């Protein structure tokens, strides 16, 4: 990867803070609604990983493509997609971003370059490679991003995709969100070599490990990778080390399952991405506590408005059941 210096402006830092806080407050609201059985579709919450989606998407243009996973809300929000449409989708309403037909794991908002999310482990990866191939063939300067978890690196299609992207020098960035757990299995129990970034060496492309809870570091690495891809220099693999605060699916913390300890969860919460950026903003007098409270209040209103929109929206009509269904003859 060509060496480039990346600088952040105050406006960029504030925008990233708002993005992370928007993800956090939206996900906390969704967790509460799932507990109350108001939202009944399975929701894989992004709490604790906000810096990755925010840092990567801040390096992208609107017409760059993002392909997401079952844990998709954070990527959707960071890419600038409509919050009302997201909440409505979780309620299965016709005003949802997927017309109430996709739920939490099958989101789409192509107007902002969020092409879709897949519930299939590693499903986002070949789709993103296909999009990058299209960009290459059409000789545009768009970039494709594949988000995926550490569990996806067990799938053969991941290696096939890396090989093809490297071979064709495709404009794609592979972003592994390594939160140490694949469903309910620790990474050390499913990977012989847990240093995922090293897999890139096999295909002679850059592999970089970054603190996934430091949004500024994620952005700097992502910006260089995106610029590299945009200039025709091929793909990059970024391994972002992070931790999910909630369980694999749903609002609980999985402590009662014996999956992880209270001490481990407390350790990672202390390293939380929002707390760290708030400290940086306060220490450098970029934002005051009162300004932070004002931002939080504004975003809480956004989330509340999205909930009102979802509740007031209609469900799809029975006669529309076969709409958007097609067959290839």
Residue pairs with C-beta under 8 A, 6 or more apart in sequence:
1 206
1 224
1 225
1 228
1 233
1 236
2 224
2 227
2 228
2 231
2 233
4 223
4 224
4 227
6 219
6 220
6 223
6 224
8 216
8 219
8 220
10 286
12 58
12 219
13 216
13 277
13 280
13 281
13 286
14 281
14 286
14 287
15 58
16 54
16 55
16 58
16 215
16 216
16 219
16 277
17 274
17 277
17 278
17 281
17 287
17 292
17 295
18 295
18 299
19 50
19 53
19 54
19 57
19 58
19 77
19 78
20 50
20 51
20 54
20 215
20 273
20 274
20 277
21 274
21 295
21 296
21 299
22 77
22 83
22 299
22 302
22 303
23 46
23 50
23 53
23 54
23 73
23 74
23 77
23 78
24 47
24 50
24 274
25 296
25 299
25 300
25 303
26 73
26 77
26 83
26 86
26 87
26 303
26 306
27 45
27 46
27 47
27 73
27 74
28 47
29 303
29 307
30 39
30 43
30 45
30 73
30 87
30 90
30 251
31 43
31 45
31 47
31 246
31 250
31 251
32 251
33 39
33 90
33 307
34 40
34 43
34 250
34 251
35 251
38 91
39 90
39 91
41 90
41 92
41 103
41 104
41 105
42 103
42 104
42 105
42 249
42 250
43 73
43 90
43 104
43 249
43 250
43 251
44 70
44 71
44 72
44 104
44 105
44 248
44 249
45 71
45 73
45 244
45 245
45 246
45 250
45 251
46 53
46 71
46 73
46 74
46 75
46 244
47 244
47 245
47 246
48 179
48 213
48 242
48 243
48 244
48 245
48 246
48 268
48 269
48 272
48 273
49 71
49 74
49 177
49 179
49 212
49 242
49 243
49 244
49 273
50 74
50 215
50 273
50 274
51 212
51 213
51 214
51 215
51 218
51 240
51 242
51 273
51 277
52 74
52 147
52 175
52 177
52 212
52 218
52 240
52 242
53 74
53 75
53 77
53 78
53 79
53 147
54 74
54 78
54 215
54 218
54 219
55 215
55 216
55 217
55 218
55 219
55 221
55 222
56 78
56 145
56 147
56 173
56 175
56 218
56 219
56 222
56 238
57 66
57 75
57 78
57 79
57 80
58 78
58 219
58 222
59 219
59 222
59 223
59 225
59 226
60 66
60 79
60 113
60 143
60 145
60 226
61 113
61 142
61 143
62 80
62 112
62 113
63 113
63 142
64 113
64 142
64 143
64 144
64 145
64 226
65 113
65 115
65 128
65 131
65 142
65 143
65 144
65 145
66 75
66 79
66 113
66 114
66 115
66 144
66 145
66 147
67 115
67 116
67 117
67 118
67 124
67 125
67 127
67 128
67 131
67 144
67 145
67 146
67 147
68 75
68 76
68 107
68 114
68 116
68 117
68 118
68 124
68 147
69 75
69 117
69 118
69 121
69 123
69 124
69 147
69 148
69 149
69 152
70 104
70 105
70 117
70 118
70 119
70 121
71 149
71 177
71 244
72 104
72 105
72 107
72 117
73 86
73 104
73 107
75 114
75 117
75 147
76 86
76 97
76 107
76 109
76 114
76 117
77 83
77 86
79 109
79 112
79 113
79 114
80 112
81 97
81 107
81 109
81 111
81 112
81 114
82 97
82 109
83 302
83 303
83 305
83 306
84 95
84 305
84 306
84 309
84 310
85 95
85 96
85 97
85 109
86 96
86 97
86 107
86 306
87 303
87 306
87 307
87 309
87 310
88 94
88 95
88 96
88 97
88 100
88 306
88 309
88 310
88 313
89 96
89 97
89 98
89 100
89 102
89 103
89 104
89 107
90 96
90 103
90 104
90 310
91 100
91 310
91 311
91 313
92 100
92 103
92 315
92 316
93 100
93 310
93 313
93 314
93 315
93 316
94 100
94 313
94 314
94 315
94 316
94 317
94 320
95 309
95 310
95 313
95 314
96 102
96 310
96 313
97 107
97 108
97 109
98 106
98 107
98 108
99 316
99 323
99 324
100 315
100 316
101 316
101 324
102 108
105 117
105 118
105 119
106 116
106 117
106 118
106 119
107 114
107 116
107 117
108 114
108 115
108 116
108 117
115 127
115 131
116 127
117 124
118 124
118 127
121 148
121 149
121 151
121 152
121 154
121 155
122 148
122 152
122 155
122 157
122 158
124 146
124 147
124 148
125 146
125 148
125 152
125 155
125 157
125 158
125 161
125 174
126 157
126 160
126 161
127 146
128 144
128 145
128 146
128 161
128 172
128 174
129 144
129 146
129 161
129 164
129 165
129 170
129 172
131 144
131 172
132 143
132 144
132 165
132 170
132 171
132 172
132 229
132 235
133 168
133 170
135 141
135 142
135 143
135 144
135 170
135 171
136 168
136 169
136 170
136 171
141 171
141 230
142 171
142 230
143 171
143 172
143 173
143 226
143 229
143 230
144 170
144 171
144 172
144 173
145 172
145 173
145 175
146 161
146 172
146 173
146 174
146 175
147 175
147 177
148 158
148 174
148 175
148 176
148 177
149 176
149 177
149 178
149 179
149 182
150 176
150 177
150 178
150 179
150 180
150 181
150 182
150 187
150 191
150 196
151 182
151 183
151 185
151 190
152 158
152 176
153 176
153 191
153 196
153 199
154 182
154 190
154 191
159 199
161 174
162 174
162 199
162 200
162 202
162 203
162 205
162 235
162 237
163 203
164 170
165 172
165 174
165 203
165 205
165 234
165 235
166 203
166 204
166 205
166 234
166 235
167 203
169 232
169 233
169 234
169 235
170 229
170 234
170 235
171 229
171 230
171 232
171 234
171 235
172 229
172 235
173 222
173 225
173 226
173 229
173 235
173 236
173 238
174 235
174 236
174 237
174 238
175 222
175 238
175 240
176 196
176 197
176 237
176 238
176 239
176 240
177 212
177 240
177 242
178 187
178 196
178 212
178 239
178 240
178 241
178 242
179 242
179 243
179 244
180 186
180 187
180 243
181 187
181 244
181 248
181 259
181 260
182 190
183 248
184 248
184 254
184 257
184 259
187 194
188 194
195 209
196 207
196 209
196 237
196 239
197 207
197 208
197 209
197 237
197 238
197 239
198 207
199 207
199 237
200 206
200 207
200 236
200 237
201 207
205 234
205 235
205 236
205 237
206 225
206 228
206 236
206 237
207 236
207 237
207 239
208 221
208 225
208 236
208 237
208 238
208 239
209 238
209 239
209 241
210 217
210 218
210 221
210 238
210 239
210 240
210 241
211 217
211 218
211 240
211 241
212 218
212 240
212 241
212 242
212 273
213 241
213 242
213 243
213 271
213 272
213 273
213 276
214 273
214 276
215 273
215 276
215 277
216 277
216 280
218 238
218 240
221 238
222 238
224 236
225 236
225 238
228 234
228 236
229 235
229 236
242 273
243 268
243 271
245 253
245 265
245 268
245 269
245 272
246 252
246 253
246 254
247 253
247 254
247 257
247 259
248 254
253 265
254 260
255 261
255 262
255 265
278 287
278 292
280 286
281 287
281 292
282 288
282 289
282 292
287 295
